[in-house]
Amino acid sequence: MMRMKKSDSVFQERMAKHQDELRWLYMELYGNEEMFGELTSQMYEYYQARKASLKNRDKKREENPDWFKKNDMLGMMLYLDNFAGNLKGVQKKLDYLKSCNVNCIHLMPFLDSPEGRSDGGYAVADFRKVKPELGTMEDLAALTDKCHRKDMNVCMDFVMNHTSEDHEWAKKARQGDGEYMSRYFFYDSYDIPGKYEETVPQVFPTTAPGNFTYLPELQHYVLTTFYPYQWDLNYKNPRVFNEMMYNFLYLANQGIDIIRIDAVPYIWKELGTSCRNLPRVHTIVRMMRMIGEIVCPSVILLGEVVMEPEKVVPYFGTVEKPECHMLYNVTTMATTWHSLATQDIRLLKQQMDVVNTLPKEYTFLNYLRCHDDIGWGLDFDTLKWWGMEEVSHKRYLNDFFTGKYEGSVSRGELYNDDPVTQDARFCGTTASMCGVESAGFEQDEEKMEKAVGLDLMLHAYMFTQSGIPMLYSGDEIGQVNDYSYKGNPLKREDSRYLHRGAFHWDLAAKRGHADTVEGKIFMGLNRLEKLRRQEAVFDTKASVYTYDVHDDSILCIMRERDGEKFFGIFNFSSQDRTAWMQEDGEYRNLMTGEKMEMKDVFRMSGIPAAVSKDVFE
């Protein structure tokens, strides 16, 4: 039993609220009373170690648990080295981020990982050490503290499915230490791995085929779902769960506000299954949620689950027993670009209708681009009805966005191009996909105007969706693809570095000039961000629907709150189109301030048009 001071009544109250369920789930999974006692004792120790400023933050957010759902939330993902060199450099650039209206920064993987075998930082060698070139844990705590003083939040990745082969546990396991081998999945023959391979899909069939890696020095196979240097953790071992929860709490105590759980569906493995989305995954995430609510309730969980919106819903848990606070809206991101390439919004509209019918407690994180590739995980059962076969359509999309298709203005490269299945993923920045790169190369002002207009339209559309928008660093100034990675032997085989280039501060310096591409995009986004923050119709309590304008090239999103209506009308066609609106009365274009009468039709040119009824009256 843990011994607590009388002054720790807050911890006791939180523990009392969750202890029965937490104990029941833990014992059902592990049946180990001693390990459960150790877990709760360590939770108390991490609570005790939590700074007073963080405990005050916990208290305020317990009183306002929906703090992250407000319409002033805007995130930005960035790599520390690309953006500002290191943690101290980012701290010096916080005023720039504030000027972007960003109040949540997602620091891409920065924990210690081996150079050349890191998968972009997702092969962690030490969960309590920052890469030396990026700083120290003290630097991280100083950055989060400075962010909190500026009303900004910090998000980081918690890679709990696997460790690097250079992790302390893996090193001891490689030496044959049974205690540490039991923390992974080791087999002395291929019999069981072979059975796994019969049912477990491959994540990277081209660059990392198979799900197991043979270690000749140990004469064993080890489970490596992603890359050979990333060893999957065995959560059937309570020691693994406990230690990873201690790492979670240690990082939370550095001032992290949002923990992004990487590859959530993969956490639990069972022979004879796909090892994806198994019921025990939800047990683990639910326990993690409760542990957070007891020790550090201001910290929220963001789950990386790459599936259609209706299929990711179980990862929210239930209202009574919640799991993740937020989930990525991955499918909508991919379908957005499909809609642009096909000039057909039917599938996008269908998926948004599903999202809009979900309970408002469910919060999605929306984005146009991220650090990863775009995988065309579309609803091909539906697309087939519309004449789009999976293999040929994926080939068309990749040809379109790499610029091979006649008339395409997009530029980019393929990732994991599989010559057998003819499947591949796509890499490129938002601006390059919208045509900023090709227009600049051709020095074509008319094309550039259209590219900038398309870029802003897509961001306006993202801001109009229900959920929280997330920008990717560089998108705010229209940064294009960076091909310099090809000269780096450690990166040239991974085309994802095409859109992970260094941030160009010389270009950012132009953001205040309205006659530059950087200025047009930065100022346009600034205007959109302020409108979203100011208007009540963008509140999380607003009702959101798609609105049929009788044209499959035009997406119309309607938001309604307290009698006010907002219409976001987005033309995914390359041509002028007409939106048929069954509305009357006076409207005002929020982008231009122009007042207009809605008389059944609305002419669309492809430049963002977002109109609202009575908002300014």
Secondary structure, 3 states (H helix, E strand, C coil): CCCCCHHHHHHHHHHHHHHHHHHHHHHHHHCCHHHHHHHHHHHHHHHHHCCHHHHHHHHHHHHCCCHHHCCCCCEEEECHHHHHCCHHHHHHCHHHHHHCCCCEEEECCCEECCCCCCCCCCCCCEEEEECHHHCCHHHHHHHHHHHHHCCCEEEEEECCCEEECCCHHHHHHHCCCHHHHCCCCEECCCHHHHHHHHHCCCCECCCECCCEEEECCCCEEEECCCCCCEEECCCCCHHHHHHHHHHHHHHHCCCCCEEEECCHHHCCCCCCCCCCCCHHHHHHHHHHHHHHHHHCCCCEEEECCCCCHHHHHHHHECCCCECCCEEECHHHHHHHHHHHHHCCCHHHHHHHHHHHHCCCCCEEEEECCCCCCECCCCCHHHHHHCCCCHHHHHHHHHHHHCCCCCCCCCCCEEEEEECCCCEEEEECCHHHHHCHHHHHHHCCHHHHHHHHHHHHHHHHHHHHCCCEEEEECCHHHCCCCCHHHHHCCCCCCCHHHHHCCCCCHHHHCCCCCCCCHHHHHHHHHHHHHHHHHHCHHHCCCCEEEECCCCCCCEEEEEEEECCEEEEEEEECCCCCEEEECCCCCEEEECCCCCEEECCCEEEECCCCEEEEECCCC
